[in-house]
Amino acid sequence: MRIIWSPLAIDKVSEIADYIAKDKSSAAEKWINTMFSKVEQLESSPEIGRIVPEINNNQFRELIYGNYRIIYRIDKKQISILTVRHGKQILPINEIMS
């Protein structure tokens, strides 16, 4: 199964990495590498993430990585990474349901 990143998810990862890099650029690089490694696991095990509680739909799942939620949707032939959010942020449903 292939993984597709939405423009929103890419933007969020970039914003988070820039924020982490303000303190330590090597920590930002490590965060990005580990995050991508976690997402790669979805290719062989797409249902390892829990169902997103705000949506309660089996297609919408999330991986938890540190303080962040990696929100994704499982389709027949692909996994779409929809957004990455801090766990304390409210998840705007319209961001991922469009």
MARMI-617945 format. One line per field, with one value per residue (C-alpha): x, y, z; chain; residue in three letters; residue number from 1. Coordinates in pm, whole numbers. Layout:
x c(X,...)
y c(Y,...)
z c(Z,...)
cadena c(A,...)
residuo c(ALA,...)
num c(NUM,...)
***
This chain:
x c(0,143,152,47,114,-136,2,-143,46,372,319,248,560,767,620,685,1041,1112,983,1197,1502,1485,1626,1830,1852,1975,1665,1443,1621,1586,1215,1152,1344,1166,827,879,993,672,462,649,520,173,267,260,28,-218,-443,-175,-304,-607,-936,-951,-1188,-1336,-1450,-1510,-1476,-1256,-1101,-960,-678,-388,-39,84,445,557,319,194,-90,-33,-382,-435,-707,-701,-837,-835,-501,-338,-289,-332,-147,-392,-233,6,-109,8,-199,-327,-458,-820,-848,-1049,-1257,-1306,-928,-937,-1289,-1272)
y c(0,340,646,989,1309,1594,1947,2032,1746,1849,2209,2099,1879,2169,2409,2165,2096,2471,2520,2236,2363,2697,2514,2245,2168,1813,1743,1865,1636,1340,1419,1425,1101,915,1050,932,590,556,649,397,120,191,39,-309,-248,31,-38,-3,344,397,528,908,964,1287,1107,747,609,305,474,765,668,825,735,897,1013,1194,1487,1469,1300,1182,1167,943,784,429,381,64,131,405,566,942,1135,1418,1629,1627,1810,1861,1642,1941,2121,2087,1884,2085,1812,2022,2006,1632,1559,1773)
z c(0,-89,134,8,205,182,137,481,647,481,595,954,967,838,1096,1380,1265,1238,1592,1730,1535,1720,2022,1851,1480,1537,1749,1465,1220,1456,1508,1132,1067,1345,1239,880,1008,1208,904,686,916,779,442,591,889,806,1103,1374,1460,1677,1541,1566,1862,1721,1405,1520,1169,1102,794,995,1227,1409,1516,1833,1821,2134,2179,1820,1637,1281,1132,830,619,488,136,-76,-246,-42,294,300,570,634,907,1202,1515,1870,2098,2297,1988,1889,1570,1315,1153,838,783,727,607,290)
cadena c(A,A,A,A,A,A,A,A,A,A,A,A,A,A,A,A,A,A,A,A,A,A,A,A,A,A,A,A,A,A,A,A,A,A,A,A,A,A,A,A,A,A,A,A,A,A,A,A,A,A,A,A,A,A,A,A,A,A,A,A,A,A,A,A,A,A,A,A,A,A,A,A,A,A,A,A,A,A,A,A,A,A,A,A,A,A,A,A,A,A,A,A,A,A,A,A,A,A)
residuo c(MET,ARG,ILE,ILE,TRP,SER,PRO,LEU,ALA,ILE,ASP,LYS,VAL,SER,GLU,ILE,ALA,ASP,TYR,ILE,ALA,LYS,ASP,LYS,SER,SER,ALA,ALA,GLU,LYS,TRP,ILE,ASN,THR,MET,PHE,SER,LYS,VAL,GLU,GLN,LEU,GLU,SER,SER,PRO,GLU,ILE,GLY,ARG,ILE,VAL,PRO,GLU,ILE,ASN,ASN,ASN,GLN,PHE,ARG,GLU,LEU,ILE,TYR,GLY,ASN,TYR,ARG,ILE,ILE,TYR,ARG,ILE,ASP,LYS,LYS,GLN,ILE,SER,ILE,LEU,THR,VAL,ARG,HIS,GLY,LYS,GLN,ILE,LEU,PRO,ILE,ASN,GLU,ILE,MET,SER)
num c(1,2,3,4,5,6,7,8,9,10,11,12,13,14,15,16,17,18,19,20,21,22,23,24,25,26,27,28,29,30,31,32,33,34,35,36,37,38,39,40,41,42,43,44,45,46,47,48,49,50,51,52,53,54,55,56,57,58,59,60,61,62,63,64,65,66,67,68,69,70,71,72,73,74,75,76,77,78,79,80,81,82,83,84,85,86,87,88,89,90,91,92,93,94,95,96,97,98)
***
